[in-house]
Amino acid sequence: MTTGSNQDIKAVVKSLKANRFDTVEFVEDADTAVRTVLDMIPPEAKVGMGGSMTIRQTGLRDELIKRGNIQMFRPGQVSFEEFLRLPSDIFLTSSNAVTLDGKLVNIDATGNRVAQMVFGPQKVIMVIGQNKIVCDVDEAIKRVKYVIAPHHGMTMGIQAPCAIDGRCTDCKSPGRICNITTIIEKKPRMTEYAIVLVGQDLGLGWDPDWPAERKERIVSAYRAEWEKERATFHPPRP
């Protein structure tokens, strides 16, 4: 079991660098993560953002919006045709999980987020909280399907079985949100990467064996951020 300890984070940093990711940094908290990422983004850059609660929780999205010449758009909130006309220079997101040996594991409903992670923007910047660290790919996939997806679905009101009873049944529902799984084992050849690991729990994800208090803090922070976004959220169309 991983806990996001300093030892876990050091192992992940070492592994990500060995896997050829260009820039890998560890910061203590969300405020430092915001300053670190802002320094990586030129004032004229067009920034695309995945549907990441981690990015919202840090306040990074709001800081970028304050920069009037930063164009923010979310691929999942525009049509495919509009998306193709609005290419981003930088894609800003998180990861559902990162393994101790430096693999990035993500599961999507539509695929727009994971597609941008792999090819398209010149640069991808990821901000990953300590709670997203897992032992290996198998644990990562189980955590997404059995922890993250059900809680995400219940919070967002998505029409899928796991959003009703909180359990993954590997459903065939049109509202299923676990449709595309990507495992980035090494840095994509044509894409520059920067990964900022944060010594703080961010976004949704935990080990079932963690203390109840820690899990509740993660869920409470996630739901609080969701309440700010409720009016702008459009569930994936089946």
N, C-alpha and C positions, 0 to 999 in steps of 0.2 A: 504493500500500500504506500502511495506517495502522499505527502502532506503539504507540499510546497515549501518545504524547509530550505534553508540556505544551501544545504548539501544537494537537494534536488535541483535547485536553480543553477548551482554551479555545474552540475552534470549536464543540464540542458544547454547552457551557454556553450560549454565545451563541444557538445555533440553538434549543435547547430553550426558552429564555426567549422567543424570538421566536414560538415555536409555542404560547405561552400557558400553559405548564406553570407552576403557581403558585409552587413553590419549587424552585430548582435550586442545589445547593451542591457545591463541590469540596472534598474533604478528602484529606490526604496518605496516610492509612493506615487499616487496618481498625479499629484501636482508636478512632481519632477518629470513624470512621463509626458505631460502636456508640454512643458518647456522643451524637452528633448525632441519631441516630434515636430513642434513648430519650427525649431531650428533646421529641420530637414526639408522643409517645404518652402520653395521660393515664392515670393509674393505674387508672381504672375501665374502660378500653376493652377490648372484645373484639377480639382480634387473630387474623385468619386468616392462614395462611402457605402459600404455594405450595411445591412441591417444589424448593426452591432450595438448591443446594450453596453458593452465595455467602453466603446468610444463615447457614448452618451454619458455614462457614469463619470468618466474622467473630466468632463467639461470640454473636451477637445473639439467636439463639433461646434459648440457655441463660440469658442475662441476663433475658429476658422471663419465662421459666419461674420464675426466682427470685422475681419479683414475684408473690406468691401470688394477687393479685386480677386477674391477666391470664389470660384464657381463651385457650389456644392450641389450635387444631385445624387439620388440613390437609384441604381439600376432597377430595382424592384418596383419603383413608383412611377416609372415612365414606360411608354410603349416600346416595343422592340425597335421600331423605326426611329423613334426619338432617341433611344439609347445609342444607336449606330451613328447618329448625327452629333452626339455629344461625347466624343471620346475624352477620357480623362488622362492627364499626364501621370497622376499619382492615384492609386487606389488605397484607401484607408480602411482597415478592418481589424478583426481579431481572429482567433482560431478556436474552434470547438475544443480542441485538445492538442497538446504537444507532448510527445513521448520523451522518455529519458535519453533515447538514442537519437533525438533530433528530428523526428518526423512530425509533420503537421497534418492532422486528421480533421476533416470537415464533412458534414452532411447537410445537403440542401433539399428544399422542395422543388425549386425552379431551376437552379443551377447558375443563375446570374452571378451570385457571389463567388462561388468556387471557380467559375470560368475566368473572372477578373483576377483571381489570385494566380492563375497559371500563365495567361497570355493576353496581351492587349495593352494595358498601361505600361509606360516606361519603367515605373517603379511601384512596388507594393510595400506599404508600411503596415506592420502588424503590432498591435499592443495586446499583450497576453498577461492576464493575472496569474498569480501563483497557484490558484485553485484549478487551473486548466492542465496542470502537469499530471501525466499518467505514466504508468510503467511501460506500456507497450501498445501496439496498434489494437490488439484484441480488447484490451481494457478501454481504450479510447472509444471504439465503436460501441461497446456495451454501455459506457457512460452516456454517450449521446442518445442512444436509443431508449435506455431504461431510466435515465435521470433527466437529461436536458430536454429532449423532445416532448415528453409528457407534460413537464412543468411549463414549457414554452407554449404548448398547445392549450393547456388549461388557462393560462394567463391571457393569451391572445384571443381565446374563443374560437379556435380553429375547428372545423368540422372533421374531426378524425377520432377514432375510438380511443386513442391514448389521451386525448384532451377531455374525455368524458370520465374515464375511470382511473387515469393515471398509470396505466399499464401498457407496455408495448406487446402487441400480439402479432407483429409482422403482418399488418393488415393489408388488404387490397383496396382500401377505401379511396375514392377519388380525392378525398381531402388529406391523404397521407402526406406528411412533410419530410419523410426520410426516403427521398427518391434517388438522390445522386450522392455517392460517397467518393471523396478524393483523398488520396494519401500522397502528400508531397514528400518524397524521400530525400531528394537533393534539390538545390536551387534550380528552378527552371532556367534553361540555357539563355533565353533572350530577355529575361526580366531581372531588373535590379531589386534587391530585397533589403529591407531594414526591419529588424525584429527587436521590440522593446519589451523585455520581461519585467513585470512589476511585482514587488514584494508585498502584494496586497490582493485580497480576493476581489475579483471584478467579473461581471457578467454571470452567467448561469453555469453551474457545474460544481459537483462535489463527489467525494467518495461516500458511499452509504454508511461506512463505518466511522466517519468523522463525528465529533460531538454534536449533539442536537443544536446547541447554541450557535455553533459556527454555521451549520446548514441554514438555520433560521435567519441569521444575519445576511447570508447570501441571497436568500429568497426575498427577504424584506426589501433589500436595496434594489433588487431586480424589479419587484412590483412597484416600488415607489417611482422608479424611472419610467416604467411603463405607463403609469397614470399621467405623466406629463405628455406622453406621446399618443395616448388613446385616440384623439381626434384625427390624427394624421395617418393612422395605420389602416392599410388595406390588406385583408387576408389574401393569401395566394389563391388564385382561381383553380378549382379542380380541373 
